[in-house]
């Protein structure tokens, strides 16, 4: 999976903001949000409410923590599917 950074706009606390994350983190965040029955906006808002520092870093740490708990698929989706989704 490419490690290029992708910037996306999300709604956090009713305000639009841009977040830059590596493609792998967007894929993992989407997977975690879906497994929790949340939108990406809701997931990011929840992470934002608990963060102490930079939002992009807080998202990466959240994804890493969930991965360590075994809450991500062992194999990422096919590259073509990722390109369409992200």
mmCIF file of the C-alpha atoms, coordinates in Angstrom:
data_MODEL
# 
_entry.id   MODEL 
# 
loop_
_atom_site.group_PDB 
_atom_site.id 
_atom_site.type_symbol 
_atom_site.label_atom_id 
_atom_site.label_alt_id 
_atom_site.label_comp_id 
_atom_site.label_asym_id 
_atom_site.label_entity_id 
_atom_site.label_seq_id 
_atom_site.pdbx_PDB_ins_code 
_atom_site.Cartn_x 
_atom_site.Cartn_y 
_atom_site.Cartn_z 
_atom_site.occupancy 
_atom_site.B_iso_or_equiv 
_atom_site.pdbx_formal_charge 
_atom_site.auth_seq_id 
_atom_site.auth_comp_id 
_atom_site.auth_asym_id 
_atom_site.auth_atom_id 
_atom_site.pdbx_PDB_model_num 
ATOM 1  C CA . UNK A 1 1  ? 0.000   0.000  0.000  1.00 0.00 ? 1  UNK A CA 1 
ATOM 2  C CA . UNK A 1 2  ? 1.442   3.407  -0.926 1.00 0.00 ? 2  UNK A CA 1 
ATOM 3  C CA . UNK A 1 3  ? 2.564   5.609  1.945  1.00 0.00 ? 3  UNK A CA 1 
ATOM 4  C CA . UNK A 1 4  ? 1.537   8.849  0.291  1.00 0.00 ? 4  UNK A CA 1 
ATOM 5  C CA . UNK A 1 5  ? -0.185  11.405 2.472  1.00 0.00 ? 5  UNK A CA 1 
ATOM 6  C CA . UNK A 1 6  ? -3.815  12.144 1.640  1.00 0.00 ? 6  UNK A CA 1 
ATOM 7  C CA . UNK A 1 7  ? -5.570  15.281 2.859  1.00 0.00 ? 7  UNK A CA 1 
ATOM 8  C CA . UNK A 1 8  ? -9.305  15.025 3.523  1.00 0.00 ? 8  UNK A CA 1 
ATOM 9  C CA . UNK A 1 9  ? -11.914 17.370 4.925  1.00 0.00 ? 9  UNK A CA 1 
ATOM 10 C CA . UNK A 1 10 ? -13.939 16.134 7.885  1.00 0.00 ? 10 UNK A CA 1 
ATOM 11 C CA . UNK A 1 11 ? -16.494 17.636 10.236 1.00 0.00 ? 11 UNK A CA 1 
ATOM 12 C CA . UNK A 1 12 ? -15.267 17.866 13.825 1.00 0.00 ? 12 UNK A CA 1 
ATOM 13 C CA . UNK A 1 13 ? -17.562 19.402 16.396 1.00 0.00 ? 13 UNK A CA 1 
ATOM 14 C CA . UNK A 1 14 ? -19.680 20.976 13.666 1.00 0.00 ? 14 UNK A CA 1 
ATOM 15 C CA . UNK A 1 15 ? -16.690 22.606 11.965 1.00 0.00 ? 15 UNK A CA 1 
ATOM 16 C CA . UNK A 1 16 ? -14.965 21.499 8.777  1.00 0.00 ? 16 UNK A CA 1 
ATOM 17 C CA . UNK A 1 17 ? -11.246 20.848 9.101  1.00 0.00 ? 17 UNK A CA 1 
ATOM 18 C CA . UNK A 1 18 ? -8.574  19.223 6.944  1.00 0.00 ? 18 UNK A CA 1 
ATOM 19 C CA . UNK A 1 19 ? -6.568  16.260 8.152  1.00 0.00 ? 19 UNK A CA 1 
ATOM 20 C CA . UNK A 1 20 ? -3.478  14.835 6.480  1.00 0.00 ? 20 UNK A CA 1 
ATOM 21 C CA . UNK A 1 21 ? -2.819  11.139 7.048  1.00 0.00 ? 21 UNK A CA 1 
ATOM 22 C CA . UNK A 1 22 ? -1.020  8.413  5.196  1.00 0.00 ? 22 UNK A CA 1 
ATOM 23 C CA . UNK A 1 23 ? -3.359  6.331  3.029  1.00 0.00 ? 23 UNK A CA 1 
ATOM 24 C CA . UNK A 1 24 ? -2.899  3.286  5.301  1.00 0.00 ? 24 UNK A CA 1 
ATOM 25 C CA . UNK A 1 25 ? -4.267  5.258  8.271  1.00 0.00 ? 25 UNK A CA 1 
ATOM 26 C CA . UNK A 1 26 ? -7.316  6.441  6.294  1.00 0.00 ? 26 UNK A CA 1 
ATOM 27 C CA . UNK A 1 27 ? -8.020  2.825  5.327  1.00 0.00 ? 27 UNK A CA 1 
ATOM 28 C CA . UNK A 1 28 ? -7.650  1.628  8.919  1.00 0.00 ? 28 UNK A CA 1 
ATOM 29 C CA . UNK A 1 29 ? -9.740  4.515  10.269 1.00 0.00 ? 29 UNK A CA 1 
ATOM 30 C CA . UNK A 1 30 ? -12.524 3.716  7.800  1.00 0.00 ? 30 UNK A CA 1 
ATOM 31 C CA . UNK A 1 31 ? -12.426 0.052  8.830  1.00 0.00 ? 31 UNK A CA 1 
ATOM 32 C CA . UNK A 1 32 ? -12.556 0.887  12.542 1.00 0.00 ? 32 UNK A CA 1 
ATOM 33 C CA . UNK A 1 33 ? -15.368 3.397  12.083 1.00 0.00 ? 33 UNK A CA 1 
ATOM 34 C CA . UNK A 1 34 ? -17.406 0.852  10.130 1.00 0.00 ? 34 UNK A CA 1 
ATOM 35 C CA . UNK A 1 35 ? -16.829 -1.848 12.740 1.00 0.00 ? 35 UNK A CA 1 
ATOM 36 C CA . UNK A 1 36 ? -18.030 0.587  15.434 1.00 0.00 ? 36 UNK A CA 1 
ATOM 37 C CA . UNK A 1 37 ? -21.069 1.604  13.374 1.00 0.00 ? 37 UNK A CA 1 
ATOM 38 C CA . UNK A 1 38 ? -19.790 5.182  13.052 1.00 0.00 ? 38 UNK A CA 1 
ATOM 39 C CA . UNK A 1 39 ? -18.995 7.544  10.239 1.00 0.00 ? 39 UNK A CA 1 
ATOM 40 C CA . UNK A 1 40 ? -15.438 8.763  9.836  1.00 0.00 ? 40 UNK A CA 1 
ATOM 41 C CA . UNK A 1 41 ? -16.629 12.212 10.972 1.00 0.00 ? 41 UNK A CA 1 
ATOM 42 C CA . UNK A 1 42 ? -18.022 10.731 14.202 1.00 0.00 ? 42 UNK A CA 1 
ATOM 43 C CA . UNK A 1 43 ? -14.900 8.636  14.808 1.00 0.00 ? 43 UNK A CA 1 
ATOM 44 C CA . UNK A 1 44 ? -12.644 11.655 14.294 1.00 0.00 ? 44 UNK A CA 1 
ATOM 45 C CA . UNK A 1 45 ? -14.883 13.788 16.546 1.00 0.00 ? 45 UNK A CA 1 
ATOM 46 C CA . UNK A 1 46 ? -14.607 11.159 19.293 1.00 0.00 ? 46 UNK A CA 1 
ATOM 47 C CA . UNK A 1 47 ? -10.816 11.059 18.945 1.00 0.00 ? 47 UNK A CA 1 
ATOM 48 C CA . UNK A 1 48 ? -10.717 14.873 18.926 1.00 0.00 ? 48 UNK A CA 1 
ATOM 49 C CA . UNK A 1 49 ? -12.678 15.053 22.179 1.00 0.00 ? 49 UNK A CA 1 
ATOM 50 C CA . UNK A 1 50 ? -10.054 12.942 23.978 1.00 0.00 ? 50 UNK A CA 1 
ATOM 51 C CA . UNK A 1 51 ? -6.834  14.222 22.412 1.00 0.00 ? 51 UNK A CA 1 
ATOM 52 C CA . UNK A 1 52 ? -4.141  16.278 24.070 1.00 0.00 ? 52 UNK A CA 1 
ATOM 53 C CA . UNK A 1 53 ? -2.048  17.213 21.010 1.00 0.00 ? 53 UNK A CA 1 
ATOM 54 C CA . UNK A 1 54 ? -2.177  17.274 17.238 1.00 0.00 ? 54 UNK A CA 1 
ATOM 55 C CA . UNK A 1 55 ? -5.323  15.697 15.726 1.00 0.00 ? 55 UNK A CA 1 
ATOM 56 C CA . UNK A 1 56 ? -3.504  13.781 12.980 1.00 0.00 ? 56 UNK A CA 1 
ATOM 57 C CA . UNK A 1 57 ? -1.145  12.303 15.570 1.00 0.00 ? 57 UNK A CA 1 
ATOM 58 C CA . UNK A 1 58 ? -4.055  11.441 17.860 1.00 0.00 ? 58 UNK A CA 1 
ATOM 59 C CA . UNK A 1 59 ? -5.728  9.558  14.995 1.00 0.00 ? 59 UNK A CA 1 
ATOM 60 C CA . UNK A 1 60 ? -2.550  7.607  14.264 1.00 0.00 ? 60 UNK A CA 1 
ATOM 61 C CA . UNK A 1 61 ? -2.161  6.684  17.945 1.00 0.00 ? 61 UNK A CA 1 
ATOM 62 C CA . UNK A 1 62 ? -5.830  5.628  18.118 1.00 0.00 ? 62 UNK A CA 1 
ATOM 63 C CA . UNK A 1 63 ? -5.468  3.411  15.045 1.00 0.00 ? 63 UNK A CA 1 
ATOM 64 C CA . UNK A 1 64 ? -2.241  1.900  16.439 1.00 0.00 ? 64 UNK A CA 1 
ATOM 65 C CA . UNK A 1 65 ? -3.877  1.170  19.804 1.00 0.00 ? 65 UNK A CA 1 
ATOM 66 C CA . UNK A 1 66 ? -6.832  -0.553 18.121 1.00 0.00 ? 66 UNK A CA 1 
ATOM 67 C CA . UNK A 1 67 ? -4.471  -2.517 15.844 1.00 0.00 ? 67 UNK A CA 1 
ATOM 68 C CA . UNK A 1 68 ? -2.579  -3.750 18.901 1.00 0.00 ? 68 UNK A CA 1 
ATOM 69 C CA . UNK A 1 69 ? -5.879  -4.972 20.293 1.00 0.00 ? 69 UNK A CA 1 
ATOM 70 C CA . UNK A 1 70 ? -6.393  -6.986 17.112 1.00 0.00 ? 70 UNK A CA 1 
ATOM 71 C CA . UNK A 1 71 ? -9.307  -4.876 15.902 1.00 0.00 ? 71 UNK A CA 1 
ATOM 72 C CA . UNK A 1 72 ? -8.086  -4.478 12.309 1.00 0.00 ? 72 UNK A CA 1 
ATOM 73 C CA . UNK A 1 73 ? -8.171  -6.977 9.471  1.00 0.00 ? 73 UNK A CA 1 
ATOM 74 C CA . UNK A 1 74 ? -4.923  -8.849 8.941  1.00 0.00 ? 74 UNK A CA 1 
ATOM 75 C CA . UNK A 1 75 ? -4.926  -7.909 5.258  1.00 0.00 ? 75 UNK A CA 1 
ATOM 76 C CA . UNK A 1 76 ? -5.829  -4.452 3.918  1.00 0.00 ? 76 UNK A CA 1 
ATOM 77 C CA . UNK A 1 77 ? -8.393  -4.199 1.116  1.00 0.00 ? 77 UNK A CA 1 
ATOM 78 C CA . UNK A 1 78 ? -7.191  -4.483 -2.466 1.00 0.00 ? 78 UNK A CA 1 
ATOM 79 C CA . UNK A 1 79 ? -5.358  -1.371 -3.702 1.00 0.00 ? 79 UNK A CA 1 
ATOM 80 C CA . UNK A 1 80 ? -8.035  -0.627 -6.320 1.00 0.00 ? 80 UNK A CA 1 
ATOM 81 C CA . UNK A 1 81 ? -10.770 -0.661 -3.679 1.00 0.00 ? 81 UNK A CA 1 
ATOM 82 C CA . UNK A 1 82 ? -8.720  1.575  -1.381 1.00 0.00 ? 82 UNK A CA 1 
ATOM 83 C CA . UNK A 1 83 ? -8.241  4.075  -4.191 1.00 0.00 ? 83 UNK A CA 1 
ATOM 84 C CA . UNK A 1 84 ? -12.011 4.323  -4.684 1.00 0.00 ? 84 UNK A CA 1 
ATOM 85 C CA . UNK A 1 85 ? -12.812 4.572  -0.979 1.00 0.00 ? 85 UNK A CA 1 
ATOM 86 C CA . UNK A 1 86 ? -10.257 7.129  0.099  1.00 0.00 ? 86 UNK A CA 1 
# 
